[in-house]
């Protein structure tokens, strides 16, 4: 299975301008993500960006980067363009999408996202974590994966929602926005128009489910820190041992 890890990174950010280039222990955040992806050891690592400034920083750190259109509405569209640039012959079978704002993601988590592909019926693979914090269960910023167990550590996703679901006794799962696509599945996905539930929930992955694609999730232990605001950046720096 030929694998590539693509990291979408754009310069614009409403809450934290130029966050992809934010310094974490002497290196830009997007470079920290690339380091984690490289440490996973599953395949070639490429940053897909809309800014020459990001490309220059990534290449200066010894990683590969490609420029993509500034007009993409989603990271999935950006990585698909990047895939067409770096793999014109169509040799790559599996694409792992690691968000560029996950500087502390564990390399093992990146490897684990491939586990659901043990089932050939799986089109898209992702991760989830059982929610332990009661406040997260009702927090609309925490996306919940509603799924049916297919094994001791795996769910078949039936729905994604910002609401508290499902109802009744039992675990709730925090969806981790890390994806692996079979090549044909990514091609199919980006060709689809935004779907009804995707637009309503503001969750892109619902487009795949509404079109009948199968998404399976590996259950892991830890939700990686996503850097969306200044306090998240401070936490990331502390995790790298940098005083703030």
C-alpha positions as CSV (number, residue, x, y, z in Angstrom):
1,X,0.0,0.0,0.0
2,X,1.6,3.2,-1.2
3,X,0.9,6.0,1.3
4,X,1.4,9.8,1.3
5,X,0.8,12.1,4.2
6,X,-0.5,15.5,3.1
7,X,-0.7,18.5,5.5
8,X,-2.9,21.3,4.4
9,X,-1.8,24.7,5.7
10,X,-3.1,28.1,4.8
11,X,-1.9,31.5,5.8
12,X,-5.2,33.0,6.8
13,X,-6.8,32.3,10.1
14,X,-9.6,34.3,11.7
15,X,-8.7,33.7,15.4
16,X,-5.0,33.3,15.1
17,X,-3.5,35.1,12.1
18,X,-0.6,33.2,10.4
19,X,-0.9,30.4,12.9
20,X,0.8,27.9,10.6
21,X,4.0,30.0,11.1
22,X,3.6,30.5,14.8
23,X,6.9,29.7,16.6
24,X,6.9,26.6,18.8
25,X,10.3,25.9,20.3
26,X,12.1,27.7,17.4
27,X,10.3,26.1,14.5
28,X,7.0,27.0,12.8
29,X,3.9,25.1,13.8
30,X,3.5,23.5,10.4
31,X,7.0,22.2,10.6
32,X,6.3,20.6,14.0
33,X,3.4,18.8,12.3
34,X,5.6,17.7,9.5
35,X,8.1,16.3,12.0
36,X,5.3,14.3,13.7
37,X,4.2,13.0,10.4
38,X,7.7,12.0,9.4
39,X,8.2,10.3,12.7
40,X,5.1,8.1,12.0
41,X,7.2,6.5,9.2
42,X,4.3,5.6,7.0
43,X,5.2,7.4,3.8
44,X,6.2,10.6,2.0
45,X,5.3,13.8,3.8
46,X,4.2,16.9,1.8
47,X,2.8,20.3,3.0
48,X,0.1,21.7,0.7
49,X,-0.2,25.5,1.2
50,X,-1.7,28.6,-0.3
51,X,1.2,30.8,0.7
52,X,4.8,31.1,-0.6
53,X,5.8,32.2,2.9
54,X,4.7,28.8,4.3
55,X,6.3,26.9,1.5
56,X,9.6,28.7,2.1
57,X,9.5,27.9,5.9
58,X,8.8,24.3,5.3
59,X,11.5,23.8,2.7
60,X,14.0,25.7,4.9
61,X,13.3,23.0,7.5
62,X,14.1,20.3,5.0
63,X,10.5,19.2,4.2
64,X,8.6,19.1,1.0
65,X,5.9,21.6,0.1
66,X,3.7,22.5,-2.8
67,X,1.7,25.6,-3.7
68,X,-2.0,25.2,-4.2
69,X,-4.9,27.5,-5.0
70,X,-5.9,30.1,-2.4
71,X,-9.5,29.6,-3.3
72,X,-10.1,26.1,-1.8
73,X,-13.0,25.9,0.6
74,X,-11.7,22.9,2.5
75,X,-8.5,21.0,3.4
76,X,-9.8,18.0,1.4
77,X,-9.9,20.1,-1.8
78,X,-6.4,21.4,-1.1
79,X,-4.8,18.0,-0.5
80,X,-6.5,16.7,-3.7
81,X,-4.9,19.4,-5.7
82,X,-1.5,18.7,-4.0
83,X,-1.9,15.0,-4.8
84,X,-2.4,15.7,-8.5
85,X,0.8,17.8,-8.4
86,X,3.1,15.4,-6.5
87,X,1.7,12.1,-7.9
88,X,0.8,12.8,-11.5
89,X,1.1,9.1,-12.4
90,X,-1.4,8.0,-9.8
91,X,0.9,5.6,-8.0
92,X,-0.3,6.6,-4.4
93,X,-3.1,4.4,-3.1
94,X,-3.7,5.9,0.3
95,X,-3.7,9.5,1.4
96,X,-3.5,10.6,5.0
97,X,-4.7,14.1,5.8
98,X,-3.0,15.5,8.9
99,X,-4.3,19.0,9.8
100,X,-1.6,21.7,9.9
101,X,-2.6,22.9,13.4
102,X,-1.9,19.6,15.3
103,X,1.7,20.2,16.4
104,X,1.6,17.7,19.3
105,X,-0.2,14.9,17.6
106,X,1.5,11.5,18.4
107,X,3.1,9.7,15.5
108,X,1.3,6.6,16.7
109,X,-2.1,8.3,16.2
110,X,-1.1,8.9,12.6
111,X,-0.3,5.3,12.1
112,X,-3.5,4.2,13.8
113,X,-5.7,6.0,11.4
114,X,-4.8,3.4,8.8
115,X,-6.1,0.5,10.9
116,X,-9.7,0.6,9.6
117,X,-8.5,-0.1,6.1
118,X,-8.0,-3.7,7.2
119,X,-11.7,-3.9,6.1
120,X,-11.8,-3.5,2.3
121,X,-15.3,-2.0,2.6
122,X,-14.0,1.1,4.4
123,X,-13.7,4.1,2.1
124,X,-12.5,6.7,4.6
125,X,-10.7,6.1,7.9
126,X,-10.6,8.4,11.0
127,X,-10.1,8.4,14.8
128,X,-12.3,9.0,17.8
129,X,-11.8,9.1,21.6
130,X,-14.3,8.2,24.3
131,X,-15.5,11.4,26.1
132,X,-14.6,11.4,29.8
133,X,-15.2,15.1,30.5
134,X,-19.0,15.7,31.1
135,X,-18.7,19.3,29.8
136,X,-17.6,18.0,26.4
137,X,-20.7,15.9,26.0
138,X,-22.8,19.1,25.6
139,X,-20.2,21.3,24.0
140,X,-21.1,22.0,20.3
141,X,-17.4,22.6,19.5
142,X,-16.8,19.0,20.3
143,X,-17.9,16.9,17.3
144,X,-19.4,13.6,18.3
145,X,-19.1,10.4,16.2
146,X,-22.2,8.2,16.4
147,X,-21.2,4.7,15.4
148,X,-21.8,1.0,15.5
149,X,-19.0,-1.2,16.9
150,X,-17.3,-3.5,14.4
151,X,-14.7,-4.7,16.8
152,X,-13.1,-4.0,20.2
153,X,-11.5,-0.7,19.1
154,X,-13.4,0.3,16.0
155,X,-16.7,1.9,15.0
156,X,-18.5,2.2,11.7
157,X,-19.6,5.9,11.6
158,X,-23.4,6.4,11.2
159,X,-23.4,10.1,11.9
160,X,-21.4,13.1,13.1
161,X,-23.0,15.9,15.1
162,X,-22.3,18.8,17.3
163,X,-25.3,17.8,19.5
164,X,-25.2,15.3,22.4
165,X,-25.8,11.9,20.7
166,X,-26.7,9.2,20.9
167,X,-29.3,9.3,23.7
168,X,-29.3,6.8,26.5
169,X,-26.7,5.0,28.6
170,X,-23.3,4.3,27.0
171,X,-20.2,6.1,25.8
172,X,-20.0,9.1,23.6
173,X,-17.1,9.6,21.2
174,X,-15.1,12.8,20.4
175,X,-14.3,12.7,16.7
176,X,-10.6,13.5,15.9
177,X,-10.3,15.3,12.6
178,X,-7.6,13.1,11.1
179,X,-8.5,11.2,7.9
180,X,-7.1,8.5,5.6
181,X,-8.6,8.1,2.2
182,X,-8.4,5.5,-0.5
183,X,-7.5,7.3,-3.6
184,X,-10.7,6.6,-5.4
185,X,-12.7,7.7,-2.3
186,X,-10.9,11.1,-2.2
187,X,-11.6,11.6,-5.9
188,X,-15.2,10.8,-5.3
189,X,-15.5,13.0,-2.3
190,X,-14.1,16.2,-3.8
191,X,-16.3,15.8,-6.8
192,X,-19.5,15.9,-4.6
193,X,-21.3,19.2,-3.9
194,X,-21.9,20.2,-0.3
195,X,-24.7,18.1,1.2
196,X,-27.7,19.1,3.2
197,X,-26.6,17.8,6.6
198,X,-23.0,18.9,6.0
199,X,-24.3,22.5,5.5
200,X,-26.6,22.3,8.5
201,X,-24.0,20.8,11.0
202,X,-21.0,22.5,9.4
203,X,-19.3,19.1,9.2
204,X,-17.7,18.2,5.9
205,X,-17.5,14.5,6.6
206,X,-21.3,14.2,6.5
207,X,-21.0,14.8,2.7
208,X,-19.4,11.4,2.4
209,X,-21.9,9.6,4.6
210,X,-24.8,11.2,2.7
211,X,-23.4,9.9,-0.5
212,X,-23.2,6.4,0.8
213,X,-19.5,6.2,1.5
214,X,-18.3,4.2,4.5
215,X,-16.3,5.9,7.3
216,X,-14.7,3.7,10.0
217,X,-13.0,5.1,13.1
218,X,-10.3,3.6,15.2
219,X,-10.8,4.3,18.9
220,X,-7.7,5.8,20.5
221,X,-6.8,7.2,23.9
222,X,-6.0,10.9,23.4
223,X,-7.5,13.9,21.6
224,X,-4.6,15.8,20.0
225,X,-4.3,19.5,20.8
226,X,-5.6,21.6,18.0
227,X,-4.3,25.1,17.9
228,X,-7.2,27.5,17.2
229,X,-6.4,30.4,19.5
230,X,-3.7,32.1,21.5
231,X,-4.2,30.0,24.6
232,X,-3.9,26.8,22.5
233,X,-0.6,28.0,21.2
234,X,0.6,28.6,24.7
235,X,-0.3,25.0,25.7
236,X,1.5,23.7,22.6
237,X,4.6,25.6,23.5
238,X,4.5,24.3,27.1
239,X,4.2,20.7,25.7
240,X,7.4,21.4,23.8
241,X,9.0,22.6,27.0
242,X,9.0,26.3,26.0
243,X,8.3,28.9,28.7
244,X,5.5,31.3,27.8
